[in-house]
Amino acid sequence: MKRIVKLLGAIALVLIVAGTLLAGGAKEQKEIVLNFPSFWVGQDSKSAPVAELIAKFNADNAGKIKIVVEENPSPDPYRTKINASLAAGAVPDLFIFNPDPTTFQYYEGEILMDFTEELKGEWAKDFQEGYIQASTKKGRTKTVPYEIGITPIWYNSDLFKKAGIAEFPKTFDEFWVACDKLKAAGIVPTSQMTGGVNAWTSMLWYSHILASIGGPDVWNRPLTHPQYVEAAKILLRLYSDGNTTKDAVGGDAGVSGGHYLSGRTAIFINGPWYIGRVKKDAPAVHAATRLAFAPAVPGGTYGGLIGFQLSNLAAANTKDQAKREATLKFLRWMTKPDNVKMISERSGAMFALKYQLGDNVDPLLKRFVEISNQAKFIVPHFQSQYPVHVTQELGQAIGAMVLGKATPEEFVQMLIRANK
């Protein structure tokens, strides 16, 4: 009898252990959900291909990993929201990291997932040289290089032809003559803007002008250097004498881009990610668009470009190993060269990965690659060199200068005060 009791007890113990193991197994197999707030949605040219990649990833990992996209259609509010979340330590599972001095400060501490070791191994071979290094601070790589951009001058060759201009001017002396010809033909020369979080279009113009003045070493000079006032004088002229639209002061990216898409302005600045938008919304403008280097200032350099890391991929740090592995699996999927090639060919965006464009790629995107190869030098833009509050002040300073409330010298002083 005692044997039977012991045997029954042993069987019960086995069943309990087995049940525990089965319960543990079920727990281990529970689907990992990663939330991904993203502005690569809506009108963004990458929205469709990115959505397809995420859907494919979810299908391939059904029941194990699920990426849930939180749509944030506008980049500026998105970045403001992410910065606020980072400052509060409430980091999303996955997010798009804007590489600049303000956001790189969040490498300090432990809120971001660290990819240093992974990006020293086989994964690193998929990236173009230099971008992992650019995303590494104090020996730690806490974001994954992803979208990059160059921002040459865009111009509508049909409108130039209408105004009797054969090619884009190589100097600012020639540029002002071309502006007068465009205005005589009833065409507003340039798109500008002081709104948004960074006065994007005009910030890029200011960067190009500074690059012509200062060359490859332009950002080694402090804000007190005379180059900033010299560039401000040229920027002011871009806003004067009908050289831009009347709503440029206070206008945002929709205003600046909208005028170019509608054919109201002849000259614009943006990156390759905008190709999909212009091709979809303004096919005639897309067909007429050509790219050029910015005009050279008197005595300055011609042939420089503004280029930069545009968006990195990042994730919240976690002690949950399964969640970390799921995150890494998704990031490797998004950086797979064939997947990046697909996004690039369909959207016009450029990436920090090694990939070859196909034969049927958009001709404007091919021109982006060509002009990048032809550049004498490529330097980052103004925004990348200063904290976000300085860039935010830039739009206010341009507005004050254009409205006659500040001289070019006072414009620069506003930036200097903001930088303190």
N, C-alpha and C positions, 0 to 999 in steps of 0.2 A: 504493500500500500504506500509506504513511504517513497518507494521508487517511482510509483505512478505520480505521486504529488510532486516529487522533484522534477520528473520528466515534464509534467504539465507546466511547472514553473519555468523550466528552461525554454519550453516552447513559447510561453507567454513573453518571456524576456526577448526571444528572437523576434517575435512579432512586433514588440514595442520598438526594438532597435530598427527593424526593417521599415516600420511606419515612420520612424524619425528620419531615417535616411531618405525615404521616398518623399517625405515632406520637404526635407532639405533640398533634394534634387529639384522638386517643383519650384521651390523658391529661387534656386539658382537659374532656372530657365525663364523666370519672369521677364517680360519684355522691358527693355530699357528705353525710356522715352527721353529724347534730348530736344529741348526747346531751342529754336533758332530764330530770334528776331532778325529780320533782313529787309534791306531796301532794294534788293534785287528782285523786285516785284512790280506789278503795274506797268507803267510806261518805260521802266528801265529796259534797255535793249537786251540785257542778259536774262530777263525774267523767264522767258519760255524755255531756253536750254537748261538753265539752272533748275527750274521746276521739274523738267524731265529727268535730270540726273538724280534729284532727290527722290522722285517717284520710283525710279529704277532701283536705287539703293534700298528704299523701304520694301519694295517687292522682293528683292534678293535676300533681305534679312527679316522677312515677315515672322512675327512672333518673338523675335530676338532683340531687334533695334528698330526704333521708329523716330524719324526726324519730323518734328512738328514746326512748321514755319509760322512765325508771327509776322504778319505783313505790316511794314512801316514804309509806305510808298515814297516819302520825301527824304533825301539824304541828310539835309541839314537838321531837321528835328530828330532824326534817328541818331545822329552823332551827339547831339545835345543830351538826348535820353541816355545813351550808352555812357557818356562821360559822367552823368549824374549817378548812374547805377554803379559805376566803378568807384566813384568817390564814396559812395555809401557802403561799398563792399558787397553789393547785391549783384553778383556777376551772372549773366545768362549762361546756360550750358554751352552754347555756341554763339558766336557773334562776329560781326565784321569790324575789325580793328582799324582805325584811321591812324597810320604811322606819322606822328608828329611829336614835338617836344612835350606837349601836354599829356598825351596818352602814354608815351614811353615811360613817364614817371611811375606808372602803375606796374612796371616791372619790379619795382621795389615791393617787398612784402611777399605774401604767398597767395594772393587772390587769383592769379593766372596760372593755367596749366603750363608746365615747363616741358618744352620739346627738344631741349639741348642735345640729349643723348641720341634721340631718334634722328635728328637732323645732322648727326655726324656719320650716320651709317649709309645703307643702300639708298634710303629715301633721298638723301642729299644729291645723289647723282642725277635726279630728275630736274634739278633747279639750275637756272642760268647762274653763272659765276657772279658772285658779289652780293646777291640779294639776301642770302642767309646771313652773311656778315653784316649787312645793313640792318637786319632785324635782330642782331645780337648786341646786347648791352651788358657790359661788365661780365662777359663770358657766358651769359645766359640767353637762350633763344626762347622767348615765351610767346611768340606769335609766329605763324607760318606765312612766308611771303606768298602773295597771290597776284592780285591785279596790279599792273604797272601802267604808266601812261607817259606819253610825250604830248606836248601841246603846241604844235606849230600854228601858224596863221592859216585859217581857212579863208578862201575868197571865191566869190561867184564869178566864174569866167564869162558867163553870159552878160552879167551886168557890167563887167569890165569892158567887154566888147562893145556894148551899147554906148558906153562913155568914151570909147576910142582909146582905151588903155590896152596895150599889147601884152604886157607882163607885169607881174607884181614888182613894185619898186624895191630896190636894194638899199636905198638910203632914205632917211627921213626927209631930206630936201625933196627927193623925188616923190615921196609918199604924200607930202602936203599938196603937191601939184596934182597928183592922182585924185586926192580928196576933192579938190576944186572941180575937176572934170566930172566926177561922180555927182556932185551936188548940182552942177550945171545941167546934168541929164535927169535931174529929179530923183536922184538916188541918195539915201543917207549912207555915208561911208561905213561907219563902224557900229557894232553892238557893244554897249557898255552896261555896267550895273554897279550900284553901291550897296545893294541890299543883300539878303542872305546872311549867313554867319561869317562869310569871308570875302564878299564882293568879288566872287569868283573870276568873271571875265576880266574885269579891270585889274584884279590882283595879278592875273597872268600877264596882262600887258605891262604892268609895272615891273614884273619879274624879267620879262624879255628886254625891256629898256635897260634895266640895271645890268643884265648879262652882257649887253652890247658895250656898256660903259666899263664894267669891271672884269669881263672875261671869265675864265674858269675859276679865278680866285675871288669872285665878286662877294661871296658870303664870308670871307675872312675879314671884311671891313665892318666896323661898328656903325650903328645908326647915325653917329655923329660925322661920318665921312661925307664929303661934298657930293658923292655920287647920288645920294638919296634925294637931295634937293634938285639936282640936275634932272633926274628921272621924273620927279614930281612936276617939273615945268612942262615936260613933254606930255605927261599924262593929262595935265590941265588942258593942253591944247587939243587933245583928243575929245574933250568934253565941250570945247568951245567952237564958235563959228559954224554951228550946224553939223559938226563932224560925228555926232551921235544923236540918238533919239531924245525927244523931250522928256520921256519917262525913265531915262537912265538913272537919274538921282532917285533913290528909293526902290528902283526896279530890282527884281530878283532874277534867278536863272531862267525862269519861265519867260520873263520879259525879254531878256537878252537873246536867248535862243529862239524865242518866238518870232522876233523881227527877222532873224536870218532865215528861218524856215519859210517865212511868208514872202521872202524876196524883197523886204523893205530895206534891209541893210546888205551891204556887199561884202563886209569883212567881219570875221568872227574868230574866236579862239575856243577850242575845246580839244578833248582827247579822242582816241579811237573808239571808246565806248559809245560815243554819240552817233557813230555811223549808222547803227541800226535804227535809231530814232529818225534821222534825216531821210534815210532810205524809205522808211515806212510812211512818214507823214508828209514828206516833200520830195517825191522822186525826181522832179525836174531840177530842184536845187541840188539834190544828191549828184545827179549826172553832170551838173555844171561846176561842182566844187573841185577846187584845186588846192594844193598845200604849198606853203612857202615859209622860208625863214623870215623872222621879223626884220624890218629895216634897221640898218646900222645908224647909230647916232653919229654926228660929226666927230671924226677921229676915233670912232669905236670899232668894234669887231662885228663882222657879218658872218653868219653861219652857225651861231650857237642855238641850242634848243633848251627848253625847259622840260625836264623829265623827272619822274619820281615814283616811289612806291605809292600806290593809290589806296589799296585795301589789302590788309593781311587777314588771315583767319585766326581766331582765338577762341579759347574755351575757359570755363571756370575750373579752377583747381579742385580736385576731389581726392578723398582717401579711399573711395570705392574703386577697387582695381577693375572690376567688370565695367563700370561706367567709363573709366579712363580708356580701357581697351576699345570700347564702343566708339568713343570720341575719336581716337586715333584711326580706327577703321574708316570712319566717315571722312576725316580730313585727308587720308591717303586716297580715298575714292575721288574726292573733289580736286585733288592735285595730280591725278593720273594723267599723263601727257595726252592720251587719246581723248579724254574727257575735256581737258582744257582746250585742245584743238577744236573740238566741236563747238564749245562756247565762243571761242575767238572767231571762227569762220561765220557763225550765225549772228553774232552781235557786233563784231568789230573791236571788241576789247582785246587788250594785250596782256600777257601774263609772264610771271617770273619763272615759268617752267620751260623746259626744252621741248619744242614741238615744231613741226614743219607744216606750213599752210598748204592746202591742196591747190590744184590747178584752177579750179573754178571760184576762187576766193574773190571777194569784192575788190575792184580795182583801187578804190580809195584806201582800203586797208593795206593793200600792197604798197601804195604810195607812202603810207605811214612808215612801213618797214624801210623803204628806200631812203626817205628823208632822215630817218634815224641813223642809217649807215653813212649818210653824207655829212652829218653834223661835224663841225670842227670840235665841238665839246658839248656836253649835256650837263646842266646843273639843275638842282632842285628849285622849286618856287619859293617865294617870300614866305608863304604860310608855313612851310616846313622848317623854317629857321627860327621862328619865334613862337612863344606861347599863344594859346588860342585867344586870349584877351587882347593881344596886340593885333592879330588879324581881324578881330571884331572891330577894333578901333579904326582899322584901315578904311572901311566903308564910311564911317562917320567923318573921318578926316578928308576923304575925297569929296564927300558932300559939302563939307564946310568950305573947302578950297574952291569948288565949282560955283558955289553960291556967293563967293566973294567975302566970306566970313573968315578966311584964313589964306595967308600967302603960302607959296610952296615951302618957304622956310618954317612957317608956323604949322603946316601940315606935318612936316617931319618931327617937329617938337611934340606934336600930339602922340606920335608913335613912340618917341623916346620916353615920354611920361608914362605911357601905357606899359612900356617894357620894364619900368621900375616897380 
